């Protein structure tokens, strides 16, 4: 009789334990689904923030770069109407022509920021190499090292990484007065790591926050691909950023 009672106790205890484990499994499953949904919402919000930042950037570029040049050209054209000497008119036309050349370069830069079309044609690495050539024309040394980049990386990931790099470089040029930029991009077994530094000076982060752009744009892009961003807070002896992405996210 005792053995029967023990057996029944064992059966009831086992059944209860299995039921508790089942409930625990369901609870964990629901919790994971909620976390995954939350991450999807955060990624969507990051993407929305990023798009809004890019609209503001476009407006700022149009206002700060293209707007003043168009105004200057208009003034020069109006001035020609008041002139009578051929040599004087010729000088103003030549000066206006130089303004138009600068305007064309500004427009190309804005278009490049909007749509890096070279990515599809020549890939991420060569596009950054081309960007490197443009930067070095402005007396800034650009050291670029890479390993394993682009192997099976999806197109959206390439565009996202390019825009992150372009934003980092843009911040260095605008805010840090640097003479050296270093960029390292390497693919490991499970992670892709991006290291970025410059030798600028000044509180770069504070200046970027004043513009309402820059760092927030980088953070949004990193978050949209579930990456991790580490940055040095003190910019007095140059900037330092470390960005990592799971290869699964970049390639699937």
C-alpha positions in Angstrom: 0.0 0.0 0.0 2.8 2.3 0.8 4.5 1.7 -2.5 1.3 2.5 -4.3 1.0 5.8 -2.4 4.6 6.6 -3.2 4.0 5.8 -6.9 0.9 8.0 -7.0 2.9 10.8 -5.2 5.6 10.4 -7.8 3.1 10.5 -10.7 1.4 13.6 -9.3 4.7 15.4 -8.6 6.0 14.6 -12.0 2.9 15.8 -13.7 2.9 19.0 -11.7 6.6 19.5 -12.5 5.9 19.0 -16.2 3.0 21.4 -16.0 5.2 24.1 -14.3 7.9 23.6 -16.9 5.4 23.9 -19.7 4.1 27.2 -18.2 7.7 28.4 -17.8 8.4 27.5 -21.4 5.2 29.4 -22.6 6.2 32.4 -20.4 9.8 32.5 -21.8 8.4 32.2 -25.3 6.0 35.1 -24.8 8.8 37.2 -23.2 11.1 36.5 -26.1 8.4 37.4 -28.6 7.8 40.7 -26.7 11.5 41.4 -26.7 11.8 40.7 -30.4 8.8 42.9 -31.1 10.3 45.7 -29.0 13.6 45.4 -31.0 11.6 45.6 -34.3 9.8 48.7 -33.0 13.1 50.3 -31.9 14.7 49.5 -35.3 11.7 51.0 -37.1 11.8 54.1 -34.9 15.5 54.4 -35.6 14.9 54.2 -39.3 12.2 56.9 -39.1 14.6 59.1 -37.0 17.3 58.5 -39.6 15.1 59.5 -42.5 14.1 62.7 -40.7 17.7 63.5 -40.0 18.6 63.0 -43.6 15.8 65.4 -44.7 17.2 68.0 -42.3 20.7 67.4 -43.6 19.5 67.9 -47.2 17.7 71.1 -46.2 20.9 72.3 -44.4 23.1 71.4 -47.3 20.8 73.2 -49.7 20.6 76.2 -47.5 24.3 76.4 -46.4 26.0 75.4 -49.7 23.8 75.9 -52.7 21.7 78.8 -51.5 24.5 81.3 -51.0 26.2 80.4 -54.3 22.9 80.9 -56.2 22.4 84.3 -54.5 26.0 85.3 -55.4 25.5 84.3 -59.0 22.2 86.3 -59.2 24.0 89.4 -57.8 26.7 89.1 -60.5 24.2 88.7 -63.3 22.3 91.8 -62.0 25.6 93.7 -61.8 26.3 93.0 -65.5 23.2 94.9 -66.5 24.7 98.1 -65.0 28.1 97.7 -66.8 29.1 99.2 -70.1 32.8 98.4 -70.4 33.5 95.1 -72.2 36.5 94.3 -70.1 34.6 94.8 -66.9 31.7 92.6 -68.1 34.2 89.9 -69.1 35.8 89.9 -65.6 32.4 89.6 -64.0 31.4 86.7 -66.4 34.6 84.9 -65.6 34.0 85.3 -61.8 30.4 84.1 -62.2 31.7 81.1 -64.2 33.9 80.2 -61.3 30.9 80.4 -58.9 29.0 78.1 -61.2 31.9 75.6 -61.1 31.7 75.6 -57.3 28.0 75.3 -57.4 28.2 72.2 -59.6 30.6 70.6 -57.2 28.3 71.4 -54.3 25.3 69.9 -56.1 27.3 66.7 -56.9 28.3 66.4 -53.2 24.6 66.7 -52.2 23.6 64.1 -54.8 26.4 61.8 -53.6 25.2 62.0 -50.1 21.6 61.2 -51.2 22.4 58.3 -53.4 25.8 56.7 -53.5 25.2 55.1 -57.0 28.8 53.9 -57.3 28.1 51.3 -54.6 26.1 49.2 -57.0 28.6 49.5 -59.8 31.9 49.2 -58.0 31.2 48.0 -54.4 31.7 49.4 -50.9 35.5 49.3 -50.7 36.1 51.0 -54.0 33.5 53.7 -53.2 35.2 54.4 -49.9 38.5 54.5 -51.8 37.1 57.1 -54.2 35.8 59.1 -51.2 39.4 58.8 -49.7 40.8 60.4 -52.9 38.3 63.4 -52.5 39.2 63.8 -48.8 43.0 63.8 -49.4 42.6 66.6 -51.9 41.7 68.8 -48.9 45.1 68.1 -47.2 43.7 65.4 -44.9 45.6 62.1 -44.8 43.2 59.1 -44.9 44.5 55.7 -43.9 42.0 52.9 -44.9 42.5 49.2 -44.1 40.0 46.5 -44.7 39.7 42.7 -44.6 36.8 40.4 -45.7 34.4 43.2 -46.3 31.5 42.7 -48.9 31.7 38.9 -48.9 28.0 38.0 -49.2 27.0 41.3 -47.6 23.5 42.4 -48.7 23.1 45.7 -50.6 21.2 47.6 -47.9 24.0 46.8 -45.4 26.6 48.2 -47.8 24.6 51.4 -48.2 24.1 51.7 -44.4 27.8 51.2 -43.7 28.9 53.6 -46.4 26.5 56.3 -45.0 27.9 55.7 -41.4 31.5 56.1 -42.7 30.5 59.2 -44.7 28.8 60.7 -41.6 31.9 60.1 -39.5 34.2 61.7 -42.0 31.8 64.6 -42.5 31.8 65.2 -38.7 35.6 65.1 -38.6 36.0 67.6 -41.4 33.3 70.0 -40.2 34.1 70.0 -36.5 37.5 68.7 -35.6 39.9 70.4 -37.9 41.8 67.1 -38.2 44.7 66.3 -40.5 44.5 62.5 -40.2 41.7 60.0 -40.4 42.0 56.3 -39.9 39.4 53.7 -40.8 39.7 50.0 -40.3 36.9 47.6 -41.4 37.3 43.8 -40.7 35.0 40.8 -40.8 35.5 38.2 -38.1 33.8 34.8 -37.7 30.6 36.3 -36.2 31.1 40.0 -36.2 32.0 42.9 -38.5 34.0 45.6 -36.7 34.5 49.2 -37.8 37.2 51.3 -36.1 37.3 55.0 -36.8 39.6 57.7 -35.4 40.9 61.2 -36.2 43.5 63.5 -34.7 41.2 66.5 -34.4 40.7 68.7 -31.4 37.9 70.3 -29.6 34.6 69.0 -28.2 33.4 67.4 -31.4 30.4 65.8 -29.7 29.1 69.1 -28.3 29.3 70.8 -31.7 27.5 67.9 -33.4 24.7 68.1 -30.8 24.4 71.9 -31.5 23.7 71.0 -35.2 21.1 68.4 -34.2 22.7 65.9 -36.6 25.9 63.9 -36.8 26.0 61.6 -33.9 22.3 60.9 -33.8 22.3 60.0 -37.4 25.1 57.5 -36.8 23.3 56.0 -33.8 20.1 55.6 -35.8 21.9 53.8 -38.6 23.8 51.5 -36.2 20.5 50.7 -34.4 18.7 50.0 -37.7 21.0 47.0 -38.2 21.0 46.0 -34.5 24.6 47.0 -34.1 26.6 48.3 -31.1 28.3 51.7 -31.0 31.1 52.7 -28.6 32.5 56.1 -28.7 35.1 58.0 -26.7 33.3 60.9 -24.9 36.3 63.2 -24.8 37.2 64.6 -28.2 40.0 66.9 -27.0 42.7 64.6 -28.5 40.6 63.2 -31.4 37.6 61.0 -32.1 37.3 57.3 -31.5 34.4 55.1 -32.6 34.0 51.3 -32.5 31.0 49.9 -34.3 30.1 46.2 -34.5 27.4 44.3 -36.4 26.4 40.6 -36.3 27.3 39.1 -39.6 24.0 37.3 -39.7 22.2 40.6 -39.8 24.5 42.1 -42.5 24.3 39.0 -44.8 20.7 37.8 -44.4 
